[in-house]
């Protein structure tokens, strides 16, 4: 069955949240506030565009932030941003993350944006390889820390 990418529906929100937690588990303190943010798919869908990839199963998700708002962190006004790219552990290595990010790149270009940015933990090397394959480069001037002990790396793609 082919993989499709579409906006998440409310009946998918709980599963999307759990998929995010499972995908981010190697990088998380399970008692931290970020776990609840990962689970809050409904909140992301209300504040941005929550996309999912699926065949007969939910395979992955990405939060596309085309116009800033509460989920925008480092994008300039002419840029889009994405957050919480997550692929089910069972589906990792199948190109799902690349397909989701390519969808965001294509949509950003279609909307006439100058670029796309994201923030990522240093340990998320598999994600960094996806970014690099699609032409993203490190943007150290935008590296930042949302709280003590959490340092985030910035990546950007000019369109």
Phi and psi in radians as a Rosetta constraint file:
Dihedral C 1 N 2 CA 2 C 2 CIRCULARHARMONIC -1.224 0.35
Dihedral N 2 CA 2 C 2 N 3 CIRCULARHARMONIC 2.713 0.35
Dihedral C 2 N 3 CA 3 C 3 CIRCULARHARMONIC -1.505 0.35
Dihedral N 3 CA 3 C 3 N 4 CIRCULARHARMONIC 2.304 0.35
Dihedral C 3 N 4 CA 4 C 4 CIRCULARHARMONIC -2.040 0.35
Dihedral N 4 CA 4 C 4 N 5 CIRCULARHARMONIC 2.654 0.35
Dihedral C 4 N 5 CA 5 C 5 CIRCULARHARMONIC -2.121 0.35
Dihedral N 5 CA 5 C 5 N 6 CIRCULARHARMONIC 2.252 0.35
Dihedral C 5 N 6 CA 6 C 6 CIRCULARHARMONIC -2.708 0.35
Dihedral N 6 CA 6 C 6 N 7 CIRCULARHARMONIC 2.888 0.35
Dihedral C 6 N 7 CA 7 C 7 CIRCULARHARMONIC -1.076 0.35
Dihedral N 7 CA 7 C 7 N 8 CIRCULARHARMONIC 2.425 0.35
Dihedral C 7 N 8 CA 8 C 8 CIRCULARHARMONIC -1.139 0.35
Dihedral N 8 CA 8 C 8 N 9 CIRCULARHARMONIC 2.529 0.35
Dihedral C 8 N 9 CA 9 C 9 CIRCULARHARMONIC -1.757 0.35
Dihedral N 9 CA 9 C 9 N 10 CIRCULARHARMONIC 2.730 0.35
Dihedral C 9 N 10 CA 10 C 10 CIRCULARHARMONIC -0.923 0.35
Dihedral N 10 CA 10 C 10 N 11 CIRCULARHARMONIC -0.592 0.35
Dihedral C 10 N 11 CA 11 C 11 CIRCULARHARMONIC -1.253 0.35
Dihedral N 11 CA 11 C 11 N 12 CIRCULARHARMONIC -0.177 0.35
Dihedral C 11 N 12 CA 12 C 12 CIRCULARHARMONIC -1.680 0.35
Dihedral N 12 CA 12 C 12 N 13 CIRCULARHARMONIC -0.213 0.35
Dihedral C 12 N 13 CA 13 C 13 CIRCULARHARMONIC -0.988 0.35
Dihedral N 13 CA 13 C 13 N 14 CIRCULARHARMONIC -0.808 0.35
Dihedral C 13 N 14 CA 14 C 14 CIRCULARHARMONIC -1.085 0.35
Dihedral N 14 CA 14 C 14 N 15 CIRCULARHARMONIC -0.766 0.35
Dihedral C 14 N 15 CA 15 C 15 CIRCULARHARMONIC -1.168 0.35
Dihedral N 15 CA 15 C 15 N 16 CIRCULARHARMONIC -0.655 0.35
Dihedral C 15 N 16 CA 16 C 16 CIRCULARHARMONIC -1.087 0.35
Dihedral N 16 CA 16 C 16 N 17 CIRCULARHARMONIC -0.780 0.35
Dihedral C 16 N 17 CA 17 C 17 CIRCULARHARMONIC -1.042 0.35
Dihedral N 17 CA 17 C 17 N 18 CIRCULARHARMONIC -0.780 0.35
Dihedral C 17 N 18 CA 18 C 18 CIRCULARHARMONIC -1.205 0.35
Dihedral N 18 CA 18 C 18 N 19 CIRCULARHARMONIC -0.616 0.35
Dihedral C 18 N 19 CA 19 C 19 CIRCULARHARMONIC -1.080 0.35
Dihedral N 19 CA 19 C 19 N 20 CIRCULARHARMONIC -0.753 0.35
Dihedral C 19 N 20 CA 20 C 20 CIRCULARHARMONIC -1.053 0.35
Dihedral N 20 CA 20 C 20 N 21 CIRCULARHARMONIC -0.803 0.35
Dihedral C 20 N 21 CA 21 C 21 CIRCULARHARMONIC -1.067 0.35
Dihedral N 21 CA 21 C 21 N 22 CIRCULARHARMONIC -0.762 0.35
Dihedral C 21 N 22 CA 22 C 22 CIRCULARHARMONIC -1.118 0.35
Dihedral N 22 CA 22 C 22 N 23 CIRCULARHARMONIC -0.743 0.35
Dihedral C 22 N 23 CA 23 C 23 CIRCULARHARMONIC -1.200 0.35
Dihedral N 23 CA 23 C 23 N 24 CIRCULARHARMONIC -0.606 0.35
Dihedral C 23 N 24 CA 24 C 24 CIRCULARHARMONIC -1.577 0.35
Dihedral N 24 CA 24 C 24 N 25 CIRCULARHARMONIC -0.097 0.35
Dihedral C 24 N 25 CA 25 C 25 CIRCULARHARMONIC -0.884 0.35
Dihedral N 25 CA 25 C 25 N 26 CIRCULARHARMONIC -0.731 0.35
Dihedral C 25 N 26 CA 26 C 26 CIRCULARHARMONIC -1.127 0.35
Dihedral N 26 CA 26 C 26 N 27 CIRCULARHARMONIC -0.254 0.35
Dihedral C 26 N 27 CA 27 C 27 CIRCULARHARMONIC -1.945 0.35
Dihedral N 27 CA 27 C 27 N 28 CIRCULARHARMONIC 0.097 0.35
Dihedral C 27 N 28 CA 28 C 28 CIRCULARHARMONIC -2.045 0.35
Dihedral N 28 CA 28 C 28 N 29 CIRCULARHARMONIC 2.669 0.35
Dihedral C 28 N 29 CA 29 C 29 CIRCULARHARMONIC -1.570 0.35
Dihedral N 29 CA 29 C 29 N 30 CIRCULARHARMONIC 1.950 0.35
Dihedral C 29 N 30 CA 30 C 30 CIRCULARHARMONIC -1.040 0.35
Dihedral N 30 CA 30 C 30 N 31 CIRCULARHARMONIC -0.286 0.35
Dihedral C 30 N 31 CA 31 C 31 CIRCULARHARMONIC -1.687 0.35
Dihedral N 31 CA 31 C 31 N 32 CIRCULARHARMONIC -0.025 0.35
Dihedral C 31 N 32 CA 32 C 32 CIRCULARHARMONIC -1.314 0.35
Dihedral N 32 CA 32 C 32 N 33 CIRCULARHARMONIC 2.877 0.35
Dihedral C 32 N 33 CA 33 C 33 CIRCULARHARMONIC -1.111 0.35
Dihedral N 33 CA 33 C 33 N 34 CIRCULARHARMONIC -0.500 0.35
Dihedral C 33 N 34 CA 34 C 34 CIRCULARHARMONIC -1.137 0.35
Dihedral N 34 CA 34 C 34 N 35 CIRCULARHARMONIC -0.492 0.35
Dihedral C 34 N 35 CA 35 C 35 CIRCULARHARMONIC -1.023 0.35
Dihedral N 35 CA 35 C 35 N 36 CIRCULARHARMONIC -0.757 0.35
Dihedral C 35 N 36 CA 36 C 36 CIRCULARHARMONIC -1.171 0.35
Dihedral N 36 CA 36 C 36 N 37 CIRCULARHARMONIC -0.622 0.35
Dihedral C 36 N 37 CA 37 C 37 CIRCULARHARMONIC -1.109 0.35
Dihedral N 37 CA 37 C 37 N 38 CIRCULARHARMONIC -0.716 0.35
Dihedral C 37 N 38 CA 38 C 38 CIRCULARHARMONIC -1.114 0.35
Dihedral N 38 CA 38 C 38 N 39 CIRCULARHARMONIC -0.655 0.35
Dihedral C 38 N 39 CA 39 C 39 CIRCULARHARMONIC -1.263 0.35
Dihedral N 39 CA 39 C 39 N 40 CIRCULARHARMONIC -0.378 0.35
Dihedral C 39 N 40 CA 40 C 40 CIRCULARHARMONIC -1.432 0.35
Dihedral N 40 CA 40 C 40 N 41 CIRCULARHARMONIC 1.107 0.35
Dihedral C 40 N 41 CA 41 C 41 CIRCULARHARMONIC -1.122 0.35
Dihedral N 41 CA 41 C 41 N 42 CIRCULARHARMONIC -0.648 0.35
Dihedral C 41 N 42 CA 42 C 42 CIRCULARHARMONIC -1.085 0.35
Dihedral N 42 CA 42 C 42 N 43 CIRCULARHARMONIC -0.715 0.35
Dihedral C 42 N 43 CA 43 C 43 CIRCULARHARMONIC -1.106 0.35
Dihedral N 43 CA 43 C 43 N 44 CIRCULARHARMONIC -0.716 0.35
Dihedral C 43 N 44 CA 44 C 44 CIRCULARHARMONIC -1.145 0.35
Dihedral N 44 CA 44 C 44 N 45 CIRCULARHARMONIC -0.704 0.35
Dihedral C 44 N 45 CA 45 C 45 CIRCULARHARMONIC -1.134 0.35
Dihedral N 45 CA 45 C 45 N 46 CIRCULARHARMONIC -0.540 0.35
Dihedral C 45 N 46 CA 46 C 46 CIRCULARHARMONIC -1.330 0.35
Dihedral N 46 CA 46 C 46 N 47 CIRCULARHARMONIC -0.478 0.35
Dihedral C 46 N 47 CA 47 C 47 CIRCULARHARMONIC -1.811 0.35
Dihedral N 47 CA 47 C 47 N 48 CIRCULARHARMONIC -0.228 0.35
Dihedral C 47 N 48 CA 48 C 48 CIRCULARHARMONIC -2.723 0.35
Dihedral N 48 CA 48 C 48 N 49 CIRCULARHARMONIC -2.781 0.35
Dihedral C 48 N 49 CA 49 C 49 CIRCULARHARMONIC -1.915 0.35
Dihedral N 49 CA 49 C 49 N 50 CIRCULARHARMONIC 1.908 0.35
Dihedral C 49 N 50 CA 50 C 50 CIRCULARHARMONIC -1.600 0.35
Dihedral N 50 CA 50 C 50 N 51 CIRCULARHARMONIC 2.000 0.35
Dihedral C 50 N 51 CA 51 C 51 CIRCULARHARMONIC -1.915 0.35
Dihedral N 51 CA 51 C 51 N 52 CIRCULARHARMONIC 2.608 0.35
Dihedral C 51 N 52 CA 52 C 52 CIRCULARHARMONIC -2.258 0.35
Dihedral N 52 CA 52 C 52 N 53 CIRCULARHARMONIC 2.659 0.35
Dihedral C 52 N 53 CA 53 C 53 CIRCULARHARMONIC -1.973 0.35
Dihedral N 53 CA 53 C 53 N 54 CIRCULARHARMONIC 2.364 0.35
Dihedral C 53 N 54 CA 54 C 54 CIRCULARHARMONIC -2.687 0.35
Dihedral N 54 CA 54 C 54 N 55 CIRCULARHARMONIC 2.687 0.35
Dihedral C 54 N 55 CA 55 C 55 CIRCULARHARMONIC -1.917 0.35
Dihedral N 55 CA 55 C 55 N 56 CIRCULARHARMONIC -2.025 0.35
Dihedral C 55 N 56 CA 56 C 56 CIRCULARHARMONIC -1.397 0.35
Dihedral N 56 CA 56 C 56 N 57 CIRCULARHARMONIC -0.217 0.35
Dihedral C 56 N 57 CA 57 C 57 CIRCULARHARMONIC -2.115 0.35
Dihedral N 57 CA 57 C 57 N 58 CIRCULARHARMONIC 2.794 0.35
Dihedral C 57 N 58 CA 58 C 58 CIRCULARHARMONIC -1.274 0.35
Dihedral N 58 CA 58 C 58 N 59 CIRCULARHARMONIC 2.144 0.35
Dihedral C 58 N 59 CA 59 C 59 CIRCULARHARMONIC -1.893 0.35
Dihedral N 59 CA 59 C 59 N 60 CIRCULARHARMONIC -0.595 0.35
Dihedral C 59 N 60 CA 60 C 60 CIRCULARHARMONIC -2.954 0.35
Dihedral N 60 CA 60 C 60 N 61 CIRCULARHARMONIC 3.038 0.35
Dihedral C 60 N 61 CA 61 C 61 CIRCULARHARMONIC -2.672 0.35
Dihedral N 61 CA 61 C 61 N 62 CIRCULARHARMONIC 2.753 0.35
Dihedral C 61 N 62 CA 62 C 62 CIRCULARHARMONIC -2.613 0.35
Dihedral N 62 CA 62 C 62 N 63 CIRCULARHARMONIC 2.491 0.35
Dihedral C 62 N 63 CA 63 C 63 CIRCULARHARMONIC -1.779 0.35
Dihedral N 63 CA 63 C 63 N 64 CIRCULARHARMONIC 2.004 0.35
Dihedral C 63 N 64 CA 64 C 64 CIRCULARHARMONIC -1.696 0.35
Dihedral N 64 CA 64 C 64 N 65 CIRCULARHARMONIC 2.153 0.35
Dihedral C 64 N 65 CA 65 C 65 CIRCULARHARMONIC -1.992 0.35
Dihedral N 65 CA 65 C 65 N 66 CIRCULARHARMONIC 1.518 0.35
Dihedral C 65 N 66 CA 66 C 66 CIRCULARHARMONIC -1.390 0.35
Dihedral N 66 CA 66 C 66 N 67 CIRCULARHARMONIC -0.393 0.35
Dihedral C 66 N 67 CA 67 C 67 CIRCULARHARMONIC -2.316 0.35
Dihedral N 67 CA 67 C 67 N 68 CIRCULARHARMONIC 0.581 0.35
Dihedral C 67 N 68 CA 68 C 68 CIRCULARHARMONIC 1.228 0.35
Dihedral N 68 CA 68 C 68 N 69 CIRCULARHARMONIC -2.390 0.35
Dihedral C 68 N 69 CA 69 C 69 CIRCULARHARMONIC 1.513 0.35
Dihedral N 69 CA 69 C 69 N 70 CIRCULARHARMONIC -2.894 0.35
Dihedral C 69 N 70 CA 70 C 70 CIRCULARHARMONIC -1.117 0.35
Dihedral N 70 CA 70 C 70 N 71 CIRCULARHARMONIC -0.353 0.35
Dihedral C 70 N 71 CA 71 C 71 CIRCULARHARMONIC -1.700 0.35
Dihedral N 71 CA 71 C 71 N 72 CIRCULARHARMONIC -0.077 0.35
Dihedral C 71 N 72 CA 72 C 72 CIRCULARHARMONIC -1.306 0.35
Dihedral N 72 CA 72 C 72 N 73 CIRCULARHARMONIC 2.335 0.35
Dihedral C 72 N 73 CA 73 C 73 CIRCULARHARMONIC -2.088 0.35
Dihedral N 73 CA 73 C 73 N 74 CIRCULARHARMONIC -0.843 0.35
Dihedral C 73 N 74 CA 74 C 74 CIRCULARHARMONIC -2.285 0.35
Dihedral N 74 CA 74 C 74 N 75 CIRCULARHARMONIC 0.029 0.35
Dihedral C 74 N 75 CA 75 C 75 CIRCULARHARMONIC -1.284 0.35
Dihedral N 75 CA 75 C 75 N 76 CIRCULARHARMONIC 2.466 0.35
Dihedral C 75 N 76 CA 76 C 76 CIRCULARHARMONIC -1.340 0.35
Dihedral N 76 CA 76 C 76 N 77 CIRCULARHARMONIC 2.906 0.35
Dihedral C 76 N 77 CA 77 C 77 CIRCULARHARMONIC -1.011 0.35
Dihedral N 77 CA 77 C 77 N 78 CIRCULARHARMONIC -0.466 0.35
Dihedral C 77 N 78 CA 78 C 78 CIRCULARHARMONIC -1.675 0.35
Dihedral N 78 CA 78 C 78 N 79 CIRCULARHARMONIC 0.211 0.35
Dihedral C 78 N 79 CA 79 C 79 CIRCULARHARMONIC -2.059 0.35
Dihedral N 79 CA 79 C 79 N 80 CIRCULARHARMONIC 2.735 0.35
Dihedral C 79 N 80 CA 80 C 80 CIRCULARHARMONIC -1.767 0.35
Dihedral N 80 CA 80 C 80 N 81 CIRCULARHARMONIC 3.006 0.35
Dihedral C 80 N 81 CA 81 C 81 CIRCULARHARMONIC -2.494 0.35
Dihedral N 81 CA 81 C 81 N 82 CIRCULARHARMONIC 2.716 0.35
Dihedral C 81 N 82 CA 82 C 82 CIRCULARHARMONIC -2.320 0.35
Dihedral N 82 CA 82 C 82 N 83 CIRCULARHARMONIC 2.728 0.35
Dihedral C 82 N 83 CA 83 C 83 CIRCULARHARMONIC -2.475 0.35
Dihedral N 83 CA 83 C 83 N 84 CIRCULARHARMONIC 2.800 0.35
Dihedral C 83 N 84 CA 84 C 84 CIRCULARHARMONIC 0.884 0.35
Dihedral N 84 CA 84 C 84 N 85 CIRCULARHARMONIC 0.854 0.35
Dihedral C 84 N 85 CA 85 C 85 CIRCULARHARMONIC -1.204 0.35
Dihedral N 85 CA 85 C 85 N 86 CIRCULARHARMONIC 2.108 0.35
Dihedral C 85 N 86 CA 86 C 86 CIRCULARHARMONIC -2.503 0.35
Dihedral N 86 CA 86 C 86 N 87 CIRCULARHARMONIC 2.376 0.35
Dihedral C 86 N 87 CA 87 C 87 CIRCULARHARMONIC -2.139 0.35
Dihedral N 87 CA 87 C 87 N 88 CIRCULARHARMONIC 2.373 0.35
Dihedral C 87 N 88 CA 88 C 88 CIRCULARHARMONIC -0.892 0.35
Dihedral N 88 CA 88 C 88 N 89 CIRCULARHARMONIC 2.337 0.35
Dihedral C 88 N 89 CA 89 C 89 CIRCULARHARMONIC -0.894 0.35
Dihedral N 89 CA 89 C 89 N 90 CIRCULARHARMONIC -0.597 0.35
Dihedral C 89 N 90 CA 90 C 90 CIRCULARHARMONIC -1.247 0.35
Dihedral N 90 CA 90 C 90 N 91 CIRCULARHARMONIC -0.336 0.35
Dihedral C 90 N 91 CA 91 C 91 CIRCULARHARMONIC -1.875 0.35
Dihedral N 91 CA 91 C 91 N 92 CIRCULARHARMONIC 0.003 0.35
Dihedral C 91 N 92 CA 92 C 92 CIRCULARHARMONIC -1.119 0.35
Dihedral N 92 CA 92 C 92 N 93 CIRCULARHARMONIC 2.529 0.35
Dihedral C 92 N 93 CA 93 C 93 CIRCULARHARMONIC 1.542 0.35
Dihedral N 93 CA 93 C 93 N 94 CIRCULARHARMONIC 0.055 0.35
Dihedral C 93 N 94 CA 94 C 94 CIRCULARHARMONIC -1.803 0.35
Dihedral N 94 CA 94 C 94 N 95 CIRCULARHARMONIC 0.075 0.35
Dihedral C 94 N 95 CA 95 C 95 CIRCULARHARMONIC 1.533 0.35
Dihedral N 95 CA 95 C 95 N 96 CIRCULARHARMONIC 0.174 0.35
Dihedral C 95 N 96 CA 96 C 96 CIRCULARHARMONIC -1.177 0.35
Dihedral N 96 CA 96 C 96 N 97 CIRCULARHARMONIC -0.784 0.35
Dihedral C 96 N 97 CA 97 C 97 CIRCULARHARMONIC -1.069 0.35
Dihedral N 97 CA 97 C 97 N 98 CIRCULARHARMONIC -0.727 0.35
Dihedral C 97 N 98 CA 98 C 98 CIRCULARHARMONIC -1.099 0.35
Dihedral N 98 CA 98 C 98 N 99 CIRCULARHARMONIC -0.758 0.35
Dihedral C 98 N 99 CA 99 C 99 CIRCULARHARMONIC -1.096 0.35
Dihedral N 99 CA 99 C 99 N 100 CIRCULARHARMONIC -0.742 0.35
Dihedral C 99 N 100 CA 100 C 100 CIRCULARHARMONIC -1.103 0.35
Dihedral N 100 CA 100 C 100 N 101 CIRCULARHARMONIC -0.791 0.35
Dihedral C 100 N 101 CA 101 C 101 CIRCULARHARMONIC -1.206 0.35
Dihedral N 101 CA 101 C 101 N 102 CIRCULARHARMONIC -0.661 0.35
Dihedral C 101 N 102 CA 102 C 102 CIRCULARHARMONIC -1.056 0.35
Dihedral N 102 CA 102 C 102 N 103 CIRCULARHARMONIC -0.665 0.35
Dihedral C 102 N 103 CA 103 C 103 CIRCULARHARMONIC -1.045 0.35
Dihedral N 103 CA 103 C 103 N 104 CIRCULARHARMONIC -0.772 0.35
Dihedral C 103 N 104 CA 104 C 104 CIRCULARHARMONIC -1.136 0.35
Dihedral N 104 CA 104 C 104 N 105 CIRCULARHARMONIC -0.722 0.35
Dihedral C 104 N 105 CA 105 C 105 CIRCULARHARMONIC -1.079 0.35
Dihedral N 105 CA 105 C 105 N 106 CIRCULARHARMONIC -0.837 0.35
Dihedral C 105 N 106 CA 106 C 106 CIRCULARHARMONIC -1.086 0.35
Dihedral N 106 CA 106 C 106 N 107 CIRCULARHARMONIC -0.740 0.35
Dihedral C 106 N 107 CA 107 C 107 CIRCULARHARMONIC -1.187 0.35
Dihedral N 107 CA 107 C 107 N 108 CIRCULARHARMONIC -0.667 0.35
Dihedral C 107 N 108 CA 108 C 108 CIRCULARHARMONIC -1.107 0.35
Dihedral N 108 CA 108 C 108 N 109 CIRCULARHARMONIC -0.746 0.35
Dihedral C 108 N 109 CA 109 C 109 CIRCULARHARMONIC -1.132 0.35
Dihedral N 109 CA 109 C 109 N 110 CIRCULARHARMONIC -0.742 0.35
Dihedral C 109 N 110 CA 110 C 110 CIRCULARHARMONIC -1.039 0.35
Dihedral N 110 CA 110 C 110 N 111 CIRCULARHARMONIC -0.603 0.35
Dihedral C 110 N 111 CA 111 C 111 CIRCULARHARMONIC -1.457 0.35
Dihedral N 111 CA 111 C 111 N 112 CIRCULARHARMONIC 0.027 0.35
Dihedral C 111 N 112 CA 112 C 112 CIRCULARHARMONIC 1.314 0.35
Dihedral N 112 CA 112 C 112 N 113 CIRCULARHARMONIC 0.433 0.35
Dihedral C 112 N 113 CA 113 C 113 CIRCULARHARMONIC -1.389 0.35
Dihedral N 113 CA 113 C 113 N 114 CIRCULARHARMONIC 2.677 0.35
Dihedral C 113 N 114 CA 114 C 114 CIRCULARHARMONIC -1.411 0.35
Dihedral N 114 CA 114 C 114 N 115 CIRCULARHARMONIC -0.356 0.35
Dihedral C 114 N 115 CA 115 C 115 CIRCULARHARMONIC -3.075 0.35
Dihedral N 115 CA 115 C 115 N 116 CIRCULARHARMONIC 3.141 0.35
Dihedral C 115 N 116 CA 116 C 116 CIRCULARHARMONIC -2.381 0.35
Dihedral N 116 CA 116 C 116 N 117 CIRCULARHARMONIC 2.475 0.35
Dihedral C 116 N 117 CA 117 C 117 CIRCULARHARMONIC -2.318 0.35
Dihedral N 117 CA 117 C 117 N 118 CIRCULARHARMONIC 2.806 0.35
Dihedral C 117 N 118 CA 118 C 118 CIRCULARHARMONIC -2.729 0.35
Dihedral N 118 CA 118 C 118 N 119 CIRCULARHARMONIC 2.865 0.35
Dihedral C 118 N 119 CA 119 C 119 CIRCULARHARMONIC -2.058 0.35
Dihedral N 119 CA 119 C 119 N 120 CIRCULARHARMONIC 2.543 0.35
Dihedral C 119 N 120 CA 120 C 120 CIRCULARHARMONIC -2.604 0.35
Dihedral N 120 CA 120 C 120 N 121 CIRCULARHARMONIC 2.577 0.35
Dihedral C 120 N 121 CA 121 C 121 CIRCULARHARMONIC -1.210 0.35
Dihedral N 121 CA 121 C 121 N 122 CIRCULARHARMONIC 2.524 0.35
Dihedral C 121 N 122 CA 122 C 122 CIRCULARHARMONIC -0.975 0.35
Dihedral N 122 CA 122 C 122 N 123 CIRCULARHARMONIC -0.570 0.35
Dihedral C 122 N 123 CA 123 C 123 CIRCULARHARMONIC -1.324 0.35
Dihedral N 123 CA 123 C 123 N 124 CIRCULARHARMONIC -0.178 0.35
Dihedral C 123 N 124 CA 124 C 124 CIRCULARHARMONIC -1.462 0.35
Dihedral N 124 CA 124 C 124 N 125 CIRCULARHARMONIC 1.049 0.35
Dihedral C 124 N 125 CA 125 C 125 CIRCULARHARMONIC -1.158 0.35
Dihedral N 125 CA 125 C 125 N 126 CIRCULARHARMONIC -0.582 0.35
Dihedral C 125 N 126 CA 126 C 126 CIRCULARHARMONIC -1.108 0.35
Dihedral N 126 CA 126 C 126 N 127 CIRCULARHARMONIC -0.707 0.35
Dihedral C 126 N 127 CA 127 C 127 CIRCULARHARMONIC -1.124 0.35
Dihedral N 127 CA 127 C 127 N 128 CIRCULARHARMONIC -0.732 0.35
Dihedral C 127 N 128 CA 128 C 128 CIRCULARHARMONIC -1.047 0.35
Dihedral N 128 CA 128 C 128 N 129 CIRCULARHARMONIC -0.638 0.35
Dihedral C 128 N 129 CA 129 C 129 CIRCULARHARMONIC -1.138 0.35
Dihedral N 129 CA 129 C 129 N 130 CIRCULARHARMONIC -0.666 0.35
Dihedral C 129 N 130 CA 130 C 130 CIRCULARHARMONIC -1.096 0.35
Dihedral N 130 CA 130 C 130 N 131 CIRCULARHARMONIC -0.824 0.35
Dihedral C 130 N 131 CA 131 C 131 CIRCULARHARMONIC -0.990 0.35
Dihedral N 131 CA 131 C 131 N 132 CIRCULARHARMONIC -0.848 0.35
Dihedral C 131 N 132 CA 132 C 132 CIRCULARHARMONIC -1.098 0.35
Dihedral N 132 CA 132 C 132 N 133 CIRCULARHARMONIC -0.693 0.35
Dihedral C 132 N 133 CA 133 C 133 CIRCULARHARMONIC -1.035 0.35
Dihedral N 133 CA 133 C 133 N 134 CIRCULARHARMONIC -0.557 0.35
Dihedral C 133 N 134 CA 134 C 134 CIRCULARHARMONIC -1.641 0.35
Dihedral N 134 CA 134 C 134 N 135 CIRCULARHARMONIC 0.135 0.35
Dihedral C 134 N 135 CA 135 C 135 CIRCULARHARMONIC 1.726 0.35
Dihedral N 135 CA 135 C 135 N 136 CIRCULARHARMONIC 0.034 0.35
Dihedral C 135 N 136 CA 136 C 136 CIRCULARHARMONIC -1.217 0.35
Dihedral N 136 CA 136 C 136 N 137 CIRCULARHARMONIC 2.585 0.35
Dihedral C 136 N 137 CA 137 C 137 CIRCULARHARMONIC -2.247 0.35
Dihedral N 137 CA 137 C 137 N 138 CIRCULARHARMONIC 2.771 0.35
Dihedral C 137 N 138 CA 138 C 138 CIRCULARHARMONIC -1.110 0.35
Dihedral N 138 CA 138 C 138 N 139 CIRCULARHARMONIC 2.475 0.35
Dihedral C 138 N 139 CA 139 C 139 CIRCULARHARMONIC -2.235 0.35
Dihedral N 139 CA 139 C 139 N 140 CIRCULARHARMONIC 1.287 0.35
Dihedral C 139 N 140 CA 140 C 140 CIRCULARHARMONIC -1.023 0.35
Dihedral N 140 CA 140 C 140 N 141 CIRCULARHARMONIC -0.420 0.35
Dihedral C 140 N 141 CA 141 C 141 CIRCULARHARMONIC -1.132 0.35
Dihedral N 141 CA 141 C 141 N 142 CIRCULARHARMONIC -0.339 0.35
Dihedral C 141 N 142 CA 142 C 142 CIRCULARHARMONIC -1.804 0.35
Dihedral N 142 CA 142 C 142 N 143 CIRCULARHARMONIC 0.061 0.35
Dihedral C 142 N 143 CA 143 C 143 CIRCULARHARMONIC -0.985 0.35
Dihedral N 143 CA 143 C 143 N 144 CIRCULARHARMONIC 2.550 0.35
Dihedral C 143 N 144 CA 144 C 144 CIRCULARHARMONIC -2.763 0.35
Dihedral N 144 CA 144 C 144 N 145 CIRCULARHARMONIC 3.036 0.35
Dihedral C 144 N 145 CA 145 C 145 CIRCULARHARMONIC -2.319 0.35
Dihedral N 145 CA 145 C 145 N 146 CIRCULARHARMONIC 1.995 0.35
Dihedral C 145 N 146 CA 146 C 146 CIRCULARHARMONIC -1.265 0.35
Dihedral N 146 CA 146 C 146 N 147 CIRCULARHARMONIC -0.387 0.35
Dihedral C 146 N 147 CA 147 C 147 CIRCULARHARMONIC -2.830 0.35
Dihedral N 147 CA 147 C 147 N 148 CIRCULARHARMONIC 2.804 0.35
Dihedral C 147 N 148 CA 148 C 148 CIRCULARHARMONIC -0.962 0.35
Dihedral N 148 CA 148 C 148 N 149 CIRCULARHARMONIC 2.344 0.35
Dihedral C 148 N 149 CA 149 C 149 CIRCULARHARMONIC 1.545 0.35
Dihedral N 149 CA 149 C 149 N 150 CIRCULARHARMONIC -0.090 0.35
Dihedral C 149 N 150 CA 150 C 150 CIRCULARHARMONIC -2.092 0.35
Dihedral N 150 CA 150 C 150 N 151 CIRCULARHARMONIC 1.847 0.35
Dihedral C 150 N 151 CA 151 C 151 CIRCULARHARMONIC -1.891 0.35
Dihedral N 151 CA 151 C 151 N 152 CIRCULARHARMONIC 2.270 0.35
Dihedral C 151 N 152 CA 152 C 152 CIRCULARHARMONIC -2.001 0.35
Dihedral N 152 CA 152 C 152 N 153 CIRCULARHARMONIC 2.435 0.35
Dihedral C 152 N 153 CA 153 C 153 CIRCULARHARMONIC -1.667 0.35
Dihedral N 153 CA 153 C 153 N 154 CIRCULARHARMONIC 2.445 0.35
Dihedral C 153 N 154 CA 154 C 154 CIRCULARHARMONIC -1.749 0.35
Dihedral N 154 CA 154 C 154 N 155 CIRCULARHARMONIC 2.488 0.35
Dihedral C 154 N 155 CA 155 C 155 CIRCULARHARMONIC -2.247 0.35
Dihedral N 155 CA 155 C 155 N 156 CIRCULARHARMONIC 2.541 0.35
Dihedral C 155 N 156 CA 156 C 156 CIRCULARHARMONIC -2.475 0.35
Dihedral N 156 CA 156 C 156 N 157 CIRCULARHARMONIC 2.634 0.35
Dihedral C 156 N 157 CA 157 C 157 CIRCULARHARMONIC -2.276 0.35
Dihedral N 157 CA 157 C 157 N 158 CIRCULARHARMONIC 2.173 0.35
Dihedral C 157 N 158 CA 158 C 158 CIRCULARHARMONIC -1.537 0.35
Dihedral N 158 CA 158 C 158 N 159 CIRCULARHARMONIC 2.352 0.35
